[in-house]
Amino acid sequence: MDLYHAIHMAIEAHDQQRRKIDNAIYATHPLEVGLLLAKNGFDDSVIIAGILHDTLEDTSTTFSEIEQVFGNRVAQYVFMCSESNKSLSWKERKVNYLEAMKESPLEVLYIICADKISNIKTIYRNLNAAIWDQFNAGYDQQKWYYESVLQALEPIKDHPMYHELSTYINAIFHAS
């Protein structure tokens, strides 16, 4: 039942939002994150946090709303997956996010990994020279960020999701 409520909350929270690269309905992204986590055998609280991972950062959903419905563990995981201050520059936000990853529990690293797999697969599907114009930061910054995320995910480097993310990063940023 909680998974149903998480899916419903994510769809409702991201209503009217579209993905910038392919203009897809935004809710497809958090649902893909949840499916990746489910496929890899994570428990419901990790899957739910994966489904809700962008709600604090990109919608009006509050920590209290998530905590009230899904408990403190899920709310904390979602919080740890969120950028803390959207008023900072793109680079400052990413540096802060990478620093926070160092203190994150493994479950959060898996959620972040699933999120980045979903994002990088969207880039890969839509890869062309103009794609980088759609980001707040271009190719070089994106390359730095994804490589830095992969480095921050070292504690889970033996997991298949880490290898999947690494494969896509290499295909996009290191293909000759």
Solvent accessible surface area in square Angstrom, and as a share of the most:
residue,aa,sasa,rsa
1,M,175,0.78
2,D,71,0.37
3,L,59,0.29
4,Y,134,0.51
5,H,74,0.33
6,A,0,0.00
7,I,64,0.33
8,H,93,0.41
9,M,37,0.17
10,A,0,0.00
11,I,85,0.43
12,E,114,0.51
13,A,27,0.21
14,H,2,0.01
15,D,87,0.45
16,Q,161,0.71
17,Q,55,0.24
18,R,126,0.46
19,R,34,0.12
20,K,117,0.50
21,I,27,0.13
22,D,53,0.27
23,N,92,0.47
24,A,33,0.26
25,I,104,0.53
26,Y,27,0.10
27,A,6,0.05
28,T,73,0.42
29,H,5,0.02
30,P,0,0.00
31,L,46,0.23
32,E,44,0.20
33,V,0,0.00
34,G,3,0.03
35,L,125,0.62
36,L,11,0.06
37,L,0,0.00
38,A,48,0.37
39,K,155,0.66
40,N,40,0.20
41,G,67,0.64
42,F,37,0.15
43,D,73,0.38
44,D,76,0.40
45,S,20,0.13
46,V,2,0.01
47,I,13,0.07
48,I,5,0.03
49,A,0,0.00
50,G,0,0.00
51,I,6,0.03
52,L,0,0.00
53,H,2,0.01
54,D,14,0.07
55,T,0,0.00
56,L,37,0.19
57,E,39,0.17
58,D,48,0.25
59,T,28,0.16
60,S,107,0.69
61,T,17,0.10
62,T,65,0.38
63,F,60,0.25
64,S,73,0.47
65,E,78,0.35
66,I,0,0.00
67,E,62,0.28
68,Q,156,0.70
69,V,74,0.42
70,F,25,0.10
71,G,29,0.28
72,N,75,0.38
73,R,109,0.40
74,V,4,0.02
75,A,0,0.00
76,Q,63,0.28
77,Y,17,0.07
78,V,0,0.00
79,F,111,0.46
80,M,58,0.26
81,C,7,0.04
82,S,18,0.12
83,E,18,0.08
84,S,96,0.62
85,N,63,0.32
86,K,106,0.45
87,S,99,0.64
88,L,53,0.27
89,S,60,0.38
90,W,31,0.11
91,K,81,0.34
92,E,84,0.38
93,R,32,0.12
94,K,25,0.10
95,V,60,0.35
96,N,65,0.33
97,Y,13,0.05
98,L,20,0.10
99,E,91,0.41
100,A,55,0.43
101,M,4,0.02
102,K,139,0.59
103,E,149,0.67
104,S,16,0.11
105,P,49,0.31
106,L,91,0.45
107,E,54,0.24
108,V,0,0.00
109,L,4,0.02
110,Y,36,0.14
111,I,0,0.00
112,I,1,0.01
113,C,0,0.00
114,A,0,0.00
115,D,12,0.06
116,K,14,0.06
117,I,0,0.00
118,S,0,0.00
119,N,32,0.16
120,I,0,0.00
121,K,44,0.19
122,T,4,0.02
123,I,2,0.01
124,Y,104,0.39
125,R,145,0.53
126,N,44,0.22
127,L,76,0.38
128,N,86,0.44
129,A,100,0.77
130,A,59,0.46
131,I,0,0.00
132,W,31,0.11
133,D,121,0.63
134,Q,73,0.33
135,F,39,0.16
136,N,111,0.57
137,A,10,0.08
138,G,33,0.32
139,Y,80,0.31
140,D,108,0.56
141,Q,67,0.30
142,Q,9,0.04
143,K,57,0.24
144,W,74,0.26
145,Y,11,0.04
146,Y,8,0.03
147,E,60,0.27
148,S,21,0.14
149,V,0,0.00
150,L,27,0.13
151,Q,132,0.59
152,A,22,0.17
153,L,0,0.00
154,E,76,0.34
155,P,89,0.56
156,I,5,0.02
157,K,97,0.41
158,D,125,0.65
159,H,36,0.16
160,P,87,0.55
161,M,1,0.01
162,Y,22,0.08
163,H,98,0.44
164,E,46,0.21
165,L,0,0.00
166,S,24,0.15
167,T,86,0.50
168,Y,49,0.19
169,I,1,0.01
170,N,75,0.39
171,A,38,0.29
172,I,14,0.07
173,F,10,0.04
174,H,94,0.42
175,A,74,0.57
176,S,162,1.05
